[in-house]
Amino acid sequence: MNLKIYKDIKVIAFDADDTLWANETYFRDAEQEFATILSKYQSKIKIDNELFNKEIENLKLYGYGVKGFVLSMLESALEISNYQINQEDIGKILNIGKAMLDKPIKLLDDIELVLQSLQTNYKVILATKGDLLDQERKLEKSGLLKYFHHVEVMSDKKAINYLKLIACLDIKPNELLMIGNSLKSDVLPLIEIGAEAIHIPFHTTWIHEEISELEKSLIDYKTVLNIKEVLTLF
């Protein structure tokens, strides 16, 4: 792909989880702990599949984030154990969630350098999805709040959600550039509405955020291997 020149861009939006700081690895660790607790009832593969299906089923009720994940773990545990799981194990599952919410914020390399550089010429905002309280907590702990002109915690990241954000910012779609790790959430809907997107892969991605090779081939976007490369595109 030829190098894009982002000459019309006025607002640069950053995703949060796995773009600014590590997040998905905590979910993988939690899934492993959950499977260990439930190992007396089913195989790990079966437990992983049941939990994933429950998460997807519950997205419309709980949305994204740790709290919805914990509720899905509890519901899955009851079903996998045929409602035989004991109180101690229920407590362990709740503690998995509490530990996730208390994880330290580990900024990814060069994030602060890039934010500091871009804010001199662009309006830099945060556009993420998930639980509002949890995302506010992580942003506060990260020390990055000072770099963002606007913070938007979205219930989902589909084209309609981004159009609402654009209307709120009073800009045109082609004046928005989104930077994030998810092709499904941070790239595909932006291209759909006529905005720009840069993909920065993270080493692990939730299955629900993956798209097919055909979908990848049909969209025009830039991929960089690390956040610092973004600065070379302007």
C-alpha positions in Angstrom: 0.0 0.0 0.0 1.3 3.4 -0.8 2.0 5.8 2.0 -1.0 7.9 2.8 -0.7 11.7 3.3 -3.2 12.7 5.9 -3.6 16.3 4.7 -7.3 16.7 5.7 -7.0 15.4 9.2 -8.1 17.6 12.1 -8.8 15.1 14.8 -6.8 12.0 15.7 -8.6 9.4 17.8 -6.8 6.7 19.8 -8.2 3.5 21.0 -7.3 2.7 24.6 -7.0 -1.0 25.4 -4.1 -2.7 23.7 -3.3 0.5 21.8 -2.2 2.8 24.7 -1.8 0.1 27.3 -1.9 -3.7 27.7 -5.3 -5.2 28.3 -6.1 -8.4 26.4 -3.4 -10.4 28.1 -5.2 -10.0 31.4 -8.3 -11.6 29.9 -6.3 -14.5 28.6 -4.8 -15.0 32.0 -8.2 -14.8 33.6 -9.6 -17.4 31.2 -6.8 -19.8 32.2 -7.6 -19.3 35.9 -11.3 -19.9 35.1 -10.6 -23.1 33.2 -8.5 -24.3 36.1 -11.3 -23.8 38.6 -13.8 -25.6 36.3 -11.4 -28.4 35.3 -13.2 -30.9 37.5 -16.3 -30.6 35.2 -15.1 -30.2 31.7 -12.0 -30.0 29.4 -10.2 -26.7 28.9 -11.3 -26.5 25.3 -14.9 -27.1 26.2 -14.7 -24.5 29.0 -13.1 -21.9 26.8 -15.8 -22.4 24.1 -18.6 -22.2 26.6 -17.2 -19.0 28.1 -16.7 -17.3 24.7 -20.2 -18.2 23.5 -21.6 -16.9 26.8 -19.7 -13.6 26.4 -21.0 -13.1 22.9 -24.6 -14.0 24.0 -24.3 -11.4 26.8 -22.8 -8.5 24.9 -26.2 -7.1 24.2 -27.0 -7.1 27.9 -23.7 -6.2 29.6 -21.6 -4.6 26.8 -17.8 -4.8 26.8 -15.5 -4.8 29.8 -14.4 -6.7 32.9 -17.8 -6.6 34.7 -19.6 -8.2 31.8 -16.8 -10.8 31.5 -17.2 -11.7 35.2 -20.9 -12.1 34.9 -20.4 -14.4 31.9 -17.8 -16.4 33.9 -20.3 -16.9 36.7 -23.1 -17.9 34.4 -20.9 -20.3 32.5 -19.6 -21.8 35.7 -23.1 -22.6 36.9 -24.0 -24.2 33.5 -20.8 -26.1 33.1 -21.0 -27.5 36.6 -24.7 -28.3 36.2 -25.3 -25.8 39.1 -23.0 -27.9 41.4 -20.2 -25.4 41.8 -19.5 -24.6 45.4 -19.4 -21.2 47.1 -15.6 -21.2 47.4 -15.2 -21.5 43.7 -17.7 -18.8 43.1 -15.7 -16.6 45.3 -12.5 -17.4 43.3 -14.2 -16.4 40.1 -15.3 -13.1 41.7 -11.7 -12.5 42.8 -10.5 -13.0 39.3 -12.6 -10.1 38.2 -11.5 -7.9 41.1 -7.9 -8.6 40.4 -8.4 -7.7 36.7 -9.9 -4.3 37.8 -6.9 -3.7 40.1 -4.2 -4.5 37.5 -1.5 -1.8 37.0 -1.5 0.2 33.8 1.4 -0.8 31.6 1.8 1.8 28.8 3.0 0.4 25.5 6.3 1.7 24.2 6.5 5.3 23.0 2.9 6.1 23.6 3.5 9.3 25.6 6.0 10.5 23.1 3.6 10.1 20.2 0.7 11.8 22.0 2.8 14.7 23.0 4.1 15.2 19.5 0.7 14.9 17.8 -1.2 17.3 20.2 0.8 20.2 18.9 -0.8 20.2 15.5 -4.0 18.1 15.9 -6.9 17.7 18.3 -6.2 14.4 19.9 -9.0 12.4 21.5 -9.6 9.0 23.1 -12.3 6.9 21.5 -12.7 3.5 23.3 -15.4 1.1 24.3 -16.1 -0.8 27.5 -17.3 -0.1 31.0 -17.3 3.6 31.7 -16.0 3.4 35.3 -13.3 1.0 34.4 -12.0 3.0 31.4 -12.1 6.2 33.4 -10.1 4.5 36.2 -7.5 3.2 33.7 -7.2 6.5 32.0 -6.6 8.3 35.3 -4.0 5.8 36.4 -2.2 5.9 33.0 -1.3 9.6 33.4 -2.4 10.2 29.8 -5.5 12.2 30.4 -3.7 15.5 29.9 -3.1 14.7 26.2 -6.7 14.3 25.2 -9.0 17.1 24.2 -12.0 14.8 24.4 -12.7 11.3 25.9 -15.5 9.1 24.4 -16.3 5.8 26.0 -18.6 4.1 23.4 -21.0 1.2 24.0 -19.8 -0.2 20.7 -17.6 0.8 17.8 -19.7 0.5 14.7 -20.2 3.0 11.9 -23.2 4.6 13.6 -21.2 5.1 16.8 -18.4 6.9 14.9 -20.9 9.0 13.0 -22.3 10.2 16.3 -18.8 11.0 17.5 -18.1 13.0 14.3 -21.3 14.9 14.7 -20.3 15.7 18.3 -16.9 16.9 17.2 -18.4 19.0 14.4 -16.1 17.7 11.7 -16.4 15.8 8.4 -15.6 12.1 8.3 -12.5 12.6 6.2 -11.1 14.9 8.9 -11.0 12.1 11.4 -8.1 9.6 11.8 -8.5 6.6 14.1 -5.6 4.7 15.5 -6.1 1.3 17.1 -5.3 -2.4 17.4 -8.6 -3.9 16.2 -9.4 -4.1 12.5 -13.0 -4.8 13.3 -13.5 -1.9 15.7 -10.8 0.7 14.9 -10.4 0.3 11.1 -13.4 -1.3 9.3 -16.2 1.1 10.4 -13.9 4.1 9.9 -13.3 3.2 6.3 -17.0 2.5 5.9 -17.9 6.1 6.8 -15.1 7.8 4.8 -12.7 8.4 7.6 -9.1 7.3 7.9 -7.6 4.5 10.0 -4.2 3.2 11.1 -3.9 -0.3 12.4 -1.3 -1.1 15.1 -1.4 -4.9 15.8 -1.2 -6.1 19.4 0.3 -9.5 20.0 -3.0 -11.0 21.1 -6.5 -10.3 19.9 -9.9 -11.4 21.2 -11.5 -13.8 18.6 -14.6 -11.6 18.5 -12.4 -8.7 17.1 -10.9 -10.7 14.2 -12.1 -10.2 10.6 -11.7 -12.5 7.6 -8.9 -12.3 5.0 -11.5 -11.3 2.5 -12.6 -8.3 4.6 -9.0 -7.3 5.1 -8.4 -7.3 1.3 -11.4 -5.0 0.7 -10.4 -2.2 2.9 -7.7 0.5 2.4 -5.8 1.2 5.6 -2.2 1.6 6.8 -0.6 -0.8 9.2 2.4 0.2 11.4 4.3 -2.2 13.6 4.8 0.2 16.5 3.2 3.5 17.5 6.3 5.6 16.9 6.0 4.9 13.2 2.8 7.0 13.2 4.9 10.1 13.4 6.5 9.4 10.1 3.1 9.6 8.3 2.5 13.3 8.9 
